[in-house]
Amino acid sequence: MLGDTIRHQAGDAVFHKIEAIRNLAKHARSRDDDQPLGGQGLAEILKNLPEDELLPVARAFSQFLNYANIAEQAHRVRRRRSYRQKAGTPPQDGSLDELVPRLLKAGIAPEQVVKTLVEMRVELVLTAHPTEVTRRTLIRKYQEIGNILLELDRTDLTISERSNKTDRLRRRIIACWETDEIRRQKPTPQDEASWGHTSIEQDLWKTLPDFMRELDRVLQRYTGQRLPLTAAPICFASWMGGDRDGNPNVTHRVTEEVLAMARWKSADLLITDIQELRMDLSMNLCSPELRERAGSHGEPYRQFLRGVRDRLEKTRDWAASKMMGEVGDAQGIYLDDQSLLDDLMLCYNSLVSCGMKSVAEGSLTDLIRRVACFGLALMKLDIRQESTRHAMALDEITQHIGLGSYLEWDEDQKLEFLLRELQFNRPLIDRNFPASPLTQEVLDTLALIADQPANALGAYVISMATSASDVLAVRLLQKIMGVQQPMRVVPLFETLDDLRGAPATIQQLLNIPYYKDDIQGEMEVMIGYSDSAKDASFLTASWAQYQTQEALIKICKDESVHLTLFHGRGGSVSRGGASAHAALLSQPPGSVNGSIRVTEQGEMIQFKFGMPGIAQRSLELYAAATLEATLLPPAAPKAEWREMMDLMAGESVAAYRKVIREQPEFVPYFRALTPEQELQRLSLGSRPAKRKADGGVESLRAIPWVFAWTQVRLMLTAWLGADKALQAAVDQKGVEPLRDMLQNWHYFKSFAGMLEMVLAKAEPAIVSYYEQQLVPAELQPLGSQLRADLQHCKQVLAEITGKDILQGNPVLKRSIDVRNPYVDPLHLLQAELMARCRAISCESTEVEQAMLVTIAGIAAGMRNTG
């Protein structure tokens, strides 16, 4: 269909040119050699494209890849359904049907399984993605295409029904072809938040009750017990509109608007559900309790729910006023979830008491479970701010009241001041405090927090946290600004040094009686993946994250404090982007103790939750992995395994930093080879790509850093340092200890699997082509060395595993092989267009547009890009 669309919309000449390129690329990949680009033929045809053919060629291959992704997701849905269609079929790996019997067989009591699931808390935190390329209008069209593909699987379709659906599919493909792939304006934080709300509305609002029914069915089948209606083992939070770290576009006014937007959306969705429920509950038999609330009306449920609907409409109107910056009429609205749940449970209990339990377990049960999960806030909003902003605010306060400079005090002096003021009831500042604009924004944000219902807010995350005073500073600032129900304060440890210092910081906090009493036995710590990998190499950062978690687990256990770890994972390997199921099972024993928080970023939200069948599978994988890691935690690693990891971590960070920090050619090579500068032409996320506008590579955020290397297929961020580390381990300890780790340690198996996937996607020949087109001759020796190191990494990993890359994972190999012939032309074209753009400063609209489309297309082909 795409071919027909190209022929009709772009003409026969363009269609035949695209087909020639496609056939050359497929032929090149079919050859049994190390030259996937197939010599000069493919490169020449792309190099000589006239300007009016650049864009249609780039778009054709970009859309090929997007449709391959859609088809693959549809196949995953079919595969999941196939496990459930025939009695006696073995359950799917990672499913609850596979796990719960295994837990019972291992001696876990049924009551313990149920208790753990009921009390379990998996919170998925949706965040915007600064390198998510695909426009939302195209994402919606792609979702519809995926749904049509699944509809066409039905075997009971009539000829006319199948024809109509095929016509719909053709219309969607034409619409996608005629839609501009490139966003012309940067999204605002409000736009990003709205996209997150839409993800809930279109995907998870329907999927969540279906998942909960499946969970209830599994429990009932294997334990004989039911899941309580208001249990919420999985829930959602958001950073969109609350993450102000390095993003000056997120202000207190923006956060206020986003909070109101979420309440409006939740109320609107609930009103629709209540209306449908009123249509269902037309019966007149009810309990005395409901009759008392509904009066003598002949249809008491409808009458009672009319009042619920009216309150929700008032809530929606109030939220609309808040979105406009107005006060709004809060009289008679729903502010807390429990009030709404009480009203719904009154209907449920009435139906059950009147012999209509089957009716109660229909749409009413789904609605109760939605409220228990999403609530009136839709998603709790986290606030994130950088630690120095709080220190600067306190410095202005201490200087204003004559205590000196907070920034000049040592840690002991800071803690003494913070604890004294936290325990005294005196105002430190008044309304006329002369704050600087930056400090005023911090204070205004905290004042906003004070005005919000507590159920609307999640965690206050401190990025670049290094000390106990960073945590207590936020606690004091909340007190100063009148926050009656303080947000929990979560330190985020990001760099290698921060991770290594985290245990001492947490121990110091828990040694403070005031703090330990304040947290009431619950502590949350966030582990950063992005900056630690960019700072020290993926291997070294991964091991540091593991060791830090182990130390934090022991400290909190000794202090009788329940620890929840918050994992700041991304889509790429170097940012922790393994399969969620594998990642959770590879954590240290005790780290997943019934609760966990994980970020889900832009592109991964669509990948994991964009189709109902995929979304349900994703929720199941999270629930199953958390349950297994809690009840059947892995054994602690052997001492010799730790020694091996210590050896490799030391080798990896040294080799990585030798290239990144000590090679003077590295930064010029990076900027010449990759589209790092061209990325800035794309209107991506609301957050700037750099922490400092005039900063170099060191100030580049980890996500665009990963994205740039992925575009040229060097994948450097995930393997650099690992080659030297693995070789050192083989040389000093031999292969067998590493194979023992691979066979018997979830953590190392997961690490090796992620590394293998990255190495399978890395293509030295493609990197070489970019170098020939873009990199000055004096920098090319560095590229040759990096490509040699890449090849060496593949060889040493194959030696350890005893298999060629992806030999043991044919599904992933097939997925990559299918995409390669369509990604290759985009790489060659991108290199050519980057060279043209840099030569002529992209005065040609056609050249710039085509180049940006190649970036989007390669991102689609590589999937987990940032």
N, C-alpha and C positions, 0 to 999 in steps of 0.2 A: 504493500500500500504506500509506503514511503517513496518507493521508486516511481509509482504512478503519479504521486503528488509532485515530485520533482519534475517529472516530464511535463505535466500539465501546467505547473506554476512557473517553472524556470525555463522550459523549452527543451527540445530534443538534444541540442548541441551540448548543453550543460549536463543533461542526464547521461549522455554517452561519455563525456569527460569524467564524470564521477564514477561511472561503471569501470572505465579503464583504470582509474586510480585504485579502485577497490580490488579489482582483479590482480593488479600488480602487487598490491600489499598482501593479499592472500597467498599469492604464489611465492612471494619472498618469505613469508612465514612458514610455508610448507617445505622449504629447503632444509636439509639436515646440515646446517652449519651455524656459525656464530655471527652471521650477517643478516639480521632480521629485516634490514632495510633493502636488501636485494640489489646492491650495487647502485649505479647512478640513474637507472631508468626512472624509478619512482621519484627520486629527488629532482630530476631534471623537469619532469612534467609539472611538478608543483612549483618549482622555481620560475618556470616560464608562464605561469597562469597570468592572463591579463587581469587588470584591476576589477573589471566587471564580473569576473568569475570567482574572485577570491572569497567573497562572502557566501555565495551558494555552496561552494565546495566545503568551506569550513562548517557551515550549518548542517550540511548533509551528514557529515561524519559525526558531528556532535549529536545530532538527533538519532543516528543509528545507535549510539552508545546509551542515550537515555532510554530508548525503547528496549534495548537489551536488558537494562536494569529493571524496567517494568516487567518484562517477560520473566525474568528470574524471580522476582518477588511473587508474581502470580504462580509460578511453579512451586515456590515454597508453601504457598497456601494449599495448592493441590496435594502436595506431599503430606502436609499435616492432616488434611482431611482423609487421605488414604489410610492413615493409621487408625482412624476412628470409624471407618465404614464397615469393616468386617469383624465379626466376633472372633476372638482367638488370635488376632494379630498382635504381635509383641508391641508393647507401648514404645513410643518414641523416646529416644535418649533425652534426658533433661526434663522430661515431663513429670508431673505430679503422680500420674499413674505408674510410672516407673519407679519413682523415688519412695513413695509412702510404703509400699510393700517391702522395699529393701530396708527401710528404717525399722519396721516392725520385726523383720527377720533378724536384724542386728541386735534385737533385745530392747529397743526403745518402746516404752509402754504407750498404748494408744492415747491415754490421757495426756501424756507428755507431748505427743505430736500435736494434739488439738490445742493444748495450752500454748505451745510455742507459736503456732499459726495465729491464734487469736491475739496474742500479745505482740506479735512480730510487727516491726515498723520499717518498711522499705520506702524511702522517700526519694523520688526521682525529681531532680531539680532541673527544670528546663532553662536553658540559657541561649542567648543570641549567639550567632557564629560570625566572626568578622571576616571569614573567607567563604561563606556560603554564597555561591554564585547564582544559583537558579532563581529566577523571579517567581514570586508567589502565584502570579496568574498562570504560569506554565506548570507549577506544581499541582495546581487544581486540575488543569487539563490532563496531566499525567495520571493523577488519581482516578479521573473518570475513565481514562483508557484502561487502566488496570482493572477497574470494576467491570468494564465491558468484556475484557478478556475472560474474567471469571464467569460472567453471565453466559458467555458462549460455550462454556464447558458443560452447561446443562444438556442432558440427553433428551429432555422432553420438549424442547423448543420446536414449534412448528416451522415450516419453511419460511413463512412470511415473518415470523418473529426473528428467526436467525438472520434473514435478509435485512430487517430493520436495524438490528443491533450492528450488523456489519456496516451498514450505511452510517450509523452513528459513529462507529470507530473511524471510518474514512473521514467524516466531517471533523472529528477531533484532530486527526493527523494534519489535515489541511490547515485548521486553525492554528496548530502549533507551528507549522511551517511559516505562516504569515505573521506570527507574533515575534516581536523583537526580543531576543534572548537577554539583552543587556539592560540592566536597570540604569536609568538616566539620572536619578537623584538618589543621594544617600538616604537610607531609611532613618527616621527619627526613632528614639527609644520608644515612643508611643506606637509607632508602626511595628516595631519588633514585638512589643507586648501584645498588640492586637493579633499578630501571627501566632503567638503562643496560645492565646485564647481560642483562636480558630482551630488549632490542633486539638484542643480539648473538645470543642463543639463538634467537629467533623469526624474525629477518630475515637477519642477515648471516652467520650460521654456515652456512646453506645457500647463500646468494647468492655468497659469496666464491669457493668452488671453481668455480661456474658461470662467474663473471667471468674467473677465471684460465684456464679452458679456452678461453673465447672469445679471450682475449689470446694464448694459445698458438696457436690456430688462425690468427689473423691473421698472427702472425709467420711461421708455417710457410708460409702461402700466399704471402706477398709477399717473404720473405727466404730461405726454405728452412731456417731455423734454428728450434730449439725453445727454449721458456722453461725455464730450470733449475727443477727441482722445488722448491728451497728459496728461490727468488726471492720477494721480498715487496714489490712496488712500491707497494702500498697497505697500510697497517696502521692500528691504532686505539689511541688513548690516552684518558684520562678526567681530568676535573677533579672529578667527583662524589665527595665524601668527602675531597678533597685541597685544595680551594679554601677557604682560611680567611680570605681578605681580606674584612674587614667582616662575617664570619659567625662569631659566637662559638659557634655550635652545632657547628662542626667543630673538634674537639679531637684530640690525638694518639691518644687511645683510639678515637675514631670512625675515624680514618684507619687504625689498626691493624685494626679490625674490617672495614672496607671492603676492605682488601688481602686479608684472609683470605677474605672473601665471594667475591672475584673468583677466587681460587685454587680455592675449593670449586666454583664454577660451572664453571670450565674443566675441572677434573678430572672432574666429573660428566658434562659433555658428551663428553669424550674417552672415558670408560668406555663410554658408549652406542655410540660409533663403533667402539671396539675390539671390543665384543660382536658388532656387525654384521659387522665384518671377519672375526672368527673363524668366523662362519657361512659366509662366502664362501670362505675359504682352506682348503678341506678336502683339497687335493691332498697327495701324499706325496713328490714329487720336489723336492729342495732342494739348495742349495749346501753344500759342506763347512763353510763358516763358520757357516751357520745350523744344520746338523746338530750341530756342536760345542756350540752353545748349547741346542738342543732335546733332545739325547740321541737315543735309539733309538726314540722314539715314532713310531707309524705315521702320525700327522698332525702333522708338525713345526711347521707355521705356527701351528696352533691351540695346540699345546703352548707354543711360544715366546710367543705373544700372551697366553696365560693368565698368564704371569709379568708381562708389561707391564700387564695389567689389574689384577693384584694390587698392583703398585707404585702404580698410579693410585688404587686404593681406599685404600691407606695414605696417599697424598697428600691425598685428600679427607678422611679421618678427622683427619689432622693439621690441615688447614685449619679443620675444624669445631671442634677444640679451641681454636685461635687465636681464632676468632670469639667463643668464650665467655670469652676472657681467660686461658686455661690455656696451659701450656707446650707440650703435645702431644709425641708420640713421632715424631721426625724420622728414625728409623732406617729406611733402605731406601726413602725417598720420592724422587720426582723433584723436584729443586730447580731445575735449569737445563734450558732447552729443548733444548740440544744432545744431552743424554743420551737424551731421548725420540726426537729426530730420528734419532740413530744407530741406535736399535733399529728404527725404522720403515724406514729406508733399508736395513738388513740384509735385511729381508723383500723389499723392492723389488728390490734387486740379485740376490737369490736367484731370484726369479721370472723376471727378465730373463735371467739366465744359464742358466736351465732351459727357455728357449723360450716363456715365458708372459708376454711383455711386455704383451699386450693385457689380461691379468688385472691386471697390476701397475698399469696406467693407469686402473683403475676406482676403486673406493672407497678403495683404499690411497693413490693419488695425491691424492685429495681430502683425506684425513686429513693427509698430509704437508704439504699447502699450508695447511691450517688451523693446524697447529702452527707453521709458518713465519710466519704472519700474527699469530695471536692468542697463541700460546705458552701456557705454564702460568699466566701472569698474566692472561690474557684481554685486558686492556688495561693498558698501562703507566699508572701513576697519576702525574700531575703534582702538585706541591705549589705552592701560591701563597700568598704572604704580603706584606703591605704593608711598604715599605722602612723606615718609622720604627720598626717593631717590632724589627727587627734592630739598628738604631742604639741603641734603648733598652736592649736586652740587653747590647750592648757597653759602654754607658755604666755600667751596674751593675757589669760586670766590671772596667772600668778604675778605677772609684772604689774597688771592693773591694780591689784589689791596690795601691792608692796611686799610680796614674798620673794621676789627675785625671779630669775629666769629658769623655768622648768626644764628647758632644753639643756641648760648647763649643769643640772644636777646629775649625780651618779644614780645608779639603780636603787640603792638603799634609800637615798633621799626622796626619790620619786615615790617609792612604795610607802614610806612613812607619811608623806603628804596625802597620797591617795587614800590610804586606810583611815587616816584621821578624819578626812572630810567625808568619807563614805559613812562613817559612824556618828557624825555630828549632824544635827538638824539645823543648819544655818545656810542662808542663801549666799553663795559666793559672788554672784553678779546680779545686777538688776536689769530692768528693761532698757536702760540707757547705756548699757555696756558698749564701749566704742570698738567693736570688733572689725577686723579687716574683712574684705569681701570673702576671702576663702574661709576664714573662721566663721563668719556669719552664715555661710552656706551649711557648714557642719552643724551649727546650732539650730538653724531652721529645720534641717532634716530631723534632728532629735526632737524638736518641738512638734513636728508632724507626727512622729512616732507616738508621742504622748497623747495625741488626739485620736489615734486609730483604735478600733476594737482589737483586742489582743489576738483574736482568731484570724486576723488578716495578715499577721506578720510571722515570719519564721525566725531565722538566725541573723545576727549582726556579725558578719564575717570581716575579720581584720586581715587584709593582705599584707605581706612582708612583715609578719609578726616575728619578733625575735626575743621578747622578754615578758616577764610577768606584768610589768607596768603597762605594756601595750593592752593587755586584757582589762586590767583594773581602770585604765584611763577611760575606756568606753563605758564601763559600768558607772564611773563617777559622772561623766558627761550626761548620761541618761538621767541620773539623779538631779543634776543641776537644772535640766530642762523639764523636770516634772513628770517623767515617765513613771506611772504608777505600777504597771506590770512590765518590768524591764524585759527587753528581748535578750535571749541567751546570747552570750558573746563567744564567738568561735574563732580561735586563732588559726590562721592559714600559714603553714610552714612550706616554703617554696624552693629556695635554693638548697644546694647540698649542705652548706654550713648551717642553714636554718633547720633542716631536717635533723642533722646531727645534734643540734642544740635543743631540739624540742623536748626530749625527756627531762632535761634539767629545768626547763621553763615550767613544764607541767608539774613536776615535783615541787618546785618552789611555790607555785600557786596553791597546791593542795596542802602545803605546810602552813598556810595562812588560815587560821580558824575562821575569820570572817568570810573568806572566799568559799571555804568548804561548806560552811553552813548556808551560804547564799545559793549554791548550785543544787542543794537538796539531793545529793547523791547521783546527779546526772551530769555528765560532761561530754562535750562534743569537740573534736579536733579535726581540722581539715588538712588533708595531705595533698600537696600540689605536685602534679606530674609534669606540667609543661616547662616551667622555668628550671626545675631541677635537671631535666634531661638536656635542656639547652645549655645549662651551666656546666654539666659534668659528664655527659654521655648517657645514653639510654640505659646501658647495662649498669653503670655505677649508680645512677639515680634510682633504678629499680631496686637494687639491693639496699640502698640507703632507706628507701621507703619501707621495705620489708623490716629492716632492723629497727627503724623508728617505731613502727607499729608494735613490734614485739616489746620494746621497752615501755611504750605507753600502756600496753595491756597489763604488764606486770605492775607498774606503778599504780594504776587505777584499781587493780585487784587487791593490792596490798592496802589501799586506802578505802576499800569497800565502796568504790564509786563505779557506776555503770558507764562504760565508755562507748560512745557512738562515733565511728570514724566516717568522715565525709570525704569521699574520693573525688577530686577535681579532674575527672578523666575527659579525654577528647576522642575524636574519631581516629586519629593516626596512632600508629604503634608507639612512637616516641612520646605520645601524650596519654599512654595508658589504654589505648583503644582496642584491647582484645575483646573477644566475645565476653559479654557480661557474665555469663554462666561460668566460663573458664576462669575469668578474672577473680570472681568471688571465691571460687574453690581453691585458688592458688594463694590466698591470703594466709598470713600466719595463724596458727591455731588460737582460737579465742578472739580473733579480731572481729568476726561477724557474730556477735553475741545477741542475736535476735533483733538487731537494729543496724541500719546502714543508710547512708545518704550518698547519692551518686549524681554527678551532673550529666545531663544529656544535651548535647549542643546541636544547633541548627540542622545540619545535614543528617545527623544521626537520629533526630526526632522523626524526620520524614522516613528514613530508612527503617526504623524500628516500629513506628506507629502509623505509617501512612496508609496501610490497608488493614481492615478489621481483623483478618486472619493472622497477619503478621503481628499486629498489635497484641492480640491475645496470646500468641506464642511468646512474645517478648516479656509480657507480664508474668507468664508462667515460668519462664527461665529465671527471672529475678526471684520469684517466690520460692522456686525449688532450690536454687543455689543458696539462698539465705537460710532456708530450713535445713538443708544438708550441712552447710558450714557451721550452723549452730548446734545441731544434734550429733553430727558425726564429723567433728573437726579433724583436719589432717594431723598426723603425728608431727612432732617437732623435728626439724632437720638434724641429721647426724652432725657430729662435731667436724668430721672430715669434709662434709659438704660445705659447712660454714667457712672452713679454711680455704676451700677451693673458690668460693665466692669472694672472700676477702682478697685473695690473690688476683682474681680476674677484675674486681672492681678497681683495685689500685692500678693495674696495667691499663684498663680502659680509660680512666680519667686522665692518666698521663698522656696516652696516645692521642686522645681527643683534644685536649687542651694544647698539645704541641702543634696541632694543625690549626685549630680555631684561634688561638691566642698568640702563638709564637711565630707562625708563618706570615711574614709581611705581605706575601702575595695573596693570602687567602681572601681578604675582604674584596680587593679588586676582582679576583676570580669569581667570587660569589655574585657580585653585581654585574659582571659581564656575562656570565653563563645563564643565570636564572632570570625570570621575568619579575624579580622583586620590585623593580622600579615601575614596570608596566602595571603591576597589580594596583598601584595607587591611582590608575586611571579608572578602575572599576568602582562603582558606587556600591560598596559592600555594606558592612555593618555600621552602626552609628558610632562605634568606638574607633578612635584613630589607630592606625596600624603600629604606630610607635608611641612609646611612653613620653618621649620628648620629640618635638617636631624637628629639631635640628640634630638629633642623635644619629649615631651610626648603627652598625649591626648589633652592638651590645644593647641598644635601646629598642630594637625591633622586637615586637611581641612574638611569643613562641609559636603562635598559630600561623601567621604569615611566613615565619621562618621555615616551618615545616612545609607549608603549601608551596613555597618557591622551589625547594629542592625536589618535591614530588613532581612538579610540572616538567622537569627535565629528566626524570627517571633515575636520578642518582640516589635518591632516598637516603641521603647521607646522615640525617639526624637519627636514624634508627640503628645503623650498623657501625658508624665510625667509632673506633675504639674496641668494638667487640672482636674484630679480626685479630688484633694483637693480644687481646685478653684470652680468647679461646686457644690461640696458638701457644701462649705461655703456659696455660693449664695443661695442654697436651704434652708440651716439652718437659714440664717439671713433674707432672703426676701421671701422665699416660692417659689413654682414651677410656679405659674401663671405669675409673671413678666417675667420669662425666656421663657415661652410659648408664651407670647405676643411678645417678641423679635424674637423668632423663626418664628412666623407667619408674622410679619410685618416689619422686618429689613433684607434686603438683606445680609448685612455683617454677622450678627449672623447666619442666615440660612446657608450661605456658610461655615462659620467656623464649625458649627455643622455637616454639610454634610461631610466635609473633615475628621473630627474626627471620624464620624461613619464609613466611609470607612476604615480608618486605624484600628479601633477596630475590624472590620469584618475580616481583614486579620491577626490580631494578634492571636496567638495560644499558650496559656499558657502550654498546654501539650507538645508541641514541644519544647518550651523553657526549660521545666523541663527535657526533654530527653537530650538536649545538656548539661545541668548542671550535670546530672548523669554521663555523659561520660567524661566531660572535666574540670569541676570546682572543685577545692579542697573543702573538707568538711567544712573547716572553713569559706569559702566564700558563701556557699550555703544559709545560713539564709538571706543574702541580696537578693538573687534571689527569695526566697520564699516571701519576703516582696514586691518585685517589681511585682511579678505575682499576689499577692493579690490586690495590687493597681490597676493593669490592670483590674482585674475582677470588682473591685469597680467602676472604670471609666465606664465600660460597663453598670453597674447597674444604676448609677446615670444619665447617658445620656438617658437610656431607660425610667427612671422615668420622665425626663423632656419632652421627645418627646411623651411619652405615647405609644411607640411601641417598639417591640424587634428590635435589630440591623438589619438594612436593610429590615425590614418588608415593608417599604414604597418604596423600590427600588428593585423590583424583578429582573430587568435586571442585575444590578450589582451583586446581590446575586447569580443568576444563573451563571454568569461569574466566580465568585470565586469558587462556588461549583464544576463546571466542572474541574477546574484546581487542586483543592486540592488533589484528589487521585493520581495525577501525581507529585505534589510537595512533598508530604509526604515522599515517598521513597528517594527522593534526600536529604531531611533534615536528615533522619536517616543515610543514607550512608555518608553524609558529616561529621556528628558528629563522626562516626566510623573512617573515613579517617583522619580527623584532629587529632584524638587521636593517630592513627598509625604514622602519619607524625611527630608529636611532640615527639613521643617515639623514632623514628629511624632517625630523621632529614631528612625524605623523601629521603632516599637513593634509594628507589624503584621508578623507573620511572613510573610504572603502577599506583602506589598509588598516586603519586603527580598529574599525568595527570588526573586521575579519580576525584580527589578532586577539581581540577580547573574546570573540566567540571560541577561538581555539583554547583559550584558558578555561572557559566554561566546559568545553567538550572534554578536555583532558581530565578535568576534575570529575566529570561524570564517569569517565572510563576507569579512573583510579579508585573511585568510591571513597575510602577513608583517607582524605587528603590533608586534613588539618585538625 
